[in-house]
Amino acid sequence: MPSAANANDTPAPVLYYSQHNTEQATSIIFIQGAGGDGQDWLPIAKLMPNYHTILPDLPAHGKSFDIKPFSKELSARLLAELISKHAHSGKAHVIGLSLGAFVAVELATAYPDVVLGMFISGLKCLPPNLATGFGSYVAFAMGRLESVVPISVIRWLMDGAEIRDPHPEQSHPERTRAIMLAISRPEHVLPWPARTCIIAAGKAGILPTSDTPADAIMFRDAGRKGNAETIAYTHALMRHPWNVQDPGLFAKAASCWFERRPLPEGFVEM
């Protein structure tokens, strides 16, 4: 029988992850959007063979579903531990999209020693009061409604973007509220020292798939207080999930940023 001290001991949570190209010298960790998992990044990782790539599932998502409740703070702490243990030299470049971009900023702010540089996209803030009251339940209901729309229709509306089937069994109002809190507009953004490229997708249409330039600029200005090289771009033809709309362009743009080369044609500085 365990002692009283050991009876209350529980293993520290560890994010599920996969890794690829471990022989490469420089590591990149990819941070997913809401509702997905690390495998969303597999097409991009395959296009970046010169990097050691780490693809985790965030708390309350994918195979890390039992790590709850979701929060930016918990996500950042567990990602920092993952980088320290598995990235080469305990440091990694960071790629984040949508919710993953917000988590990336938290990671770079709270654990700057593990971050080499960042390429993030989709910092589209919600009004702060939307995550309280009935706002999260409305968002949850809308998400359930979207789950019955044929994926083929969504892909057509998104210029052929390879949107994966959602995980309806993992959807829950409490997780929805936690995610909405994580992407709500902050009162202020703390600076972080990592050199960062922020992308705001510029294409909308029938679906509201463009990002908000003002939000990208707000984060850019905060980031520049920590690193003068932090910059923001937009691309008129890219939608919010442009990692699946044009994986080749996404991988090329991220590689250019980390390797200090100009971004591909079509990106316009803001």
C-alpha positions in Angstrom: 0.0 0.0 0.0 1.5 3.4 -0.9 2.3 5.9 1.8 0.2 8.9 2.3 2.7 11.1 0.5 2.9 8.8 -2.5 -0.9 8.3 -2.6 -1.4 11.9 -3.7 1.4 11.9 -6.2 0.2 12.0 -9.8 2.5 11.9 -12.9 3.1 15.3 -14.4 1.2 15.7 -17.7 3.2 15.2 -20.8 1.9 16.3 -24.3 1.6 13.7 -26.9 3.9 14.5 -29.9 5.5 13.0 -33.0 8.9 14.1 -34.3 10.5 13.8 -37.7 14.0 14.3 -39.2 15.7 14.0 -35.8 19.1 13.9 -37.5 18.7 17.6 -38.6 20.5 20.2 -36.5 17.8 22.8 -35.9 14.4 22.0 -34.3 11.0 23.5 -35.1 7.9 23.0 -32.9 4.5 23.4 -34.6 1.5 24.6 -32.6 -2.0 23.7 -34.0 -5.2 25.6 -34.2 -8.3 24.9 -32.1 -10.0 21.6 -32.6 -7.2 19.9 -34.5 -4.0 18.2 -33.5 -0.4 18.0 -34.3 -1.0 15.9 -37.4 -2.5 18.9 -39.0 1.1 20.0 -39.6 2.3 16.9 -41.2 2.1 18.2 -44.8 4.2 21.2 -43.8 6.7 19.2 -41.8 7.3 16.9 -44.9 8.1 20.0 -46.9 10.7 21.1 -44.4 13.1 18.1 -44.5 16.1 20.2 -43.4 14.6 20.7 -39.9 13.9 18.5 -37.0 10.2 18.9 -36.6 8.1 18.3 -33.4 4.3 18.1 -33.7 2.5 18.1 -30.3 -1.2 17.9 -29.5 -2.2 20.8 -27.3 -4.0 20.1 -24.0 -7.7 19.0 -24.4 -6.9 18.1 -28.1 -6.1 15.0 -30.0 -4.1 12.4 -28.0 -3.5 15.0 -25.3 -7.3 15.3 -24.7 -7.1 14.1 -21.1 -4.8 17.0 -20.1 -7.4 19.5 -18.9 -8.5 22.2 -18.6 -7.1 23.9 -21.7 -5.3 27.2 -21.1 -2.6 29.2 -22.8 -0.5 29.1 -19.7 -0.7 25.3 -19.3 0.0 24.9 -23.0 3.1 27.1 -22.9 4.5 25.3 -19.8 4.1 21.9 -21.3 5.5 23.0 -24.7 8.5 24.6 -23.0 9.1 21.3 -21.2 8.8 19.4 -24.5 11.3 21.7 -26.2 13.8 21.5 -23.3 13.7 17.7 -23.4 13.4 16.9 -27.1 14.6 19.9 -29.2 18.3 20.0 -30.1 20.1 22.1 -27.5 16.8 22.6 -25.7 15.7 25.3 -28.1 13.4 25.5 -31.1 11.9 27.7 -33.7 8.1 28.0 -33.3 5.4 27.9 -35.9 1.8 28.6 -34.7 -1.5 29.2 -36.5 -4.7 30.7 -35.0 -5.0 29.4 -31.4 -1.5 28.1 -31.9 -0.2 31.7 -32.6 -1.7 32.9 -29.3 -0.1 30.0 -27.5 3.2 30.8 -29.2 3.2 34.3 -28.0 2.6 33.0 -24.4 5.4 30.6 -24.8 7.9 33.2 -26.1 6.9 35.6 -23.3 6.9 33.2 -20.4 9.7 30.8 -21.5 12.0 32.9 -23.8 15.0 30.7 -23.3 13.6 27.8 -25.3 12.5 29.9 -28.3 14.9 30.7 -31.2 12.5 32.5 -33.5 8.8 32.5 -34.4 6.6 32.4 -37.6 3.0 32.8 -36.5 -0.3 33.5 -38.3 -3.9 34.1 -37.5 -3.8 36.4 -34.5 -7.5 37.3 -34.8 -8.8 38.4 -31.4 -12.3 38.0 -30.1 -14.0 40.7 -28.1 -13.2 40.0 -24.4 -16.9 39.7 -23.3 -17.7 37.1 -26.0 -16.2 34.2 -23.9 -18.4 35.0 -21.0 -22.1 34.4 -20.5 -23.8 32.7 -23.5 -21.2 33.6 -26.0 -19.2 30.3 -25.6 -22.4 28.3 -25.9 -23.4 30.0 -29.1 -19.9 29.3 -30.5 -20.1 25.7 -29.4 -23.5 25.3 -31.1 -22.1 26.9 -34.3 -19.2 24.5 -34.2 -21.6 21.5 -33.9 -23.6 22.9 -36.9 -20.4 23.2 -38.9 -19.6 19.6 -38.2 -22.6 18.4 -40.3 -21.6 20.5 -43.3 -19.9 18.3 -45.9 -16.1 18.7 -45.9 -16.2 18.9 -49.7 -18.4 22.0 -49.5 -16.1 23.7 -46.9 -13.0 22.9 -49.0 -14.7 24.4 -52.1 -15.5 27.6 -50.2 -11.9 27.7 -49.0 -10.2 27.5 -52.4 -9.5 23.8 -52.1 -7.9 23.9 -48.7 -7.4 20.4 -47.3 -9.6 20.9 -44.2 -9.6 17.7 -42.0 -12.7 16.3 -40.4 -13.3 17.9 -37.0 -13.2 15.9 -33.7 -16.9 16.3 -32.6 -16.4 13.8 -29.8 -13.8 16.2 -28.2 -16.0 19.3 -28.5 -17.5 20.6 -25.3 -18.8 24.0 -24.1 -16.1 24.3 -21.4 -13.3 23.7 -23.9 -14.9 26.2 -26.3 -15.0 28.8 -23.5 -11.4 28.2 -22.6 -10.3 28.5 -26.2 -12.3 31.7 -26.6 -10.7 33.2 -23.5 -7.2 32.3 -24.9 -7.9 34.2 -28.2 -9.8 37.2 -26.6 -8.2 40.6 -27.1 -5.9 41.3 -24.2 -5.8 44.6 -22.3 -2.1 44.8 -23.2 0.5 42.5 -24.8 3.8 42.0 -23.1 6.9 42.1 -25.3 8.9 39.0 -26.0 12.5 38.7 -27.2 12.2 36.2 -30.1 12.5 37.5 -33.6 9.0 37.0 -35.0 7.2 37.1 -38.3 3.4 37.7 -38.0 1.2 36.9 -41.0 -2.4 38.2 -41.4 -4.3 36.4 -44.1 -6.0 38.8 -46.4 -8.7 36.8 -48.3 -12.3 36.6 -47.2 -15.4 35.8 -49.4 -18.5 33.8 -48.5 -16.7 32.6 -45.3 -15.1 35.2 -43.0 -11.6 33.7 -43.5 -9.5 36.8 -43.5 -7.5 37.9 -40.4 -7.6 41.3 -38.7 -4.7 43.5 -39.7 -5.2 45.7 -36.6 -4.6 42.7 -34.3 -1.5 41.6 -36.2 -0.1 45.2 -35.9 -0.9 45.3 -32.2 1.1 42.1 -31.6 3.8 43.3 -33.9 4.2 46.6 -32.0 4.5 44.7 -28.7 7.0 42.2 -30.2 9.2 45.0 -31.5 9.7 46.2 -27.9 11.5 43.0 -27.3 13.1 42.5 -30.7 13.3 45.3 -33.3 13.3 42.7 -36.1 9.8 41.5 -35.4 7.6 42.3 -38.4 4.1 41.8 -39.8 3.0 40.9 -43.4 -0.3 40.2 -45.1 -1.1 38.2 -48.3 -4.1 39.1 -50.3 -4.7 35.5 -51.7 -4.3 33.6 -48.4 -7.1 32.7 -46.0 -6.9 32.1 -42.3 -6.0 28.4 -42.6 -3.5 29.0 -45.4 -1.3 26.2 -44.0 -3.7 23.8 -45.7 -4.7 26.2 -48.5 -1.1 26.3 -49.8 1.2 24.1 -47.7 4.1 24.7 -50.1 3.9 28.5 -49.7 3.6 28.2 -46.0 6.6 26.0 -45.7 8.7 28.2 -48.0 7.7 31.4 -46.2 8.6 29.9 -42.8 11.9 28.6 -44.0 12.7 32.0 -45.5 12.0 33.7 -42.2 14.1 31.3 -40.1 16.9 31.5 -42.7 16.8 35.3 -42.9 15.9 35.3 -46.6 13.2 37.5 -48.2 9.7 36.1 -48.0 8.2 34.8 -51.3 6.3 37.1 -53.7 2.9 38.2 -52.6 3.6 39.1 -49.0 3.2 42.8 -48.2 4.6 44.4 -45.1 2.2 46.1 -42.8 
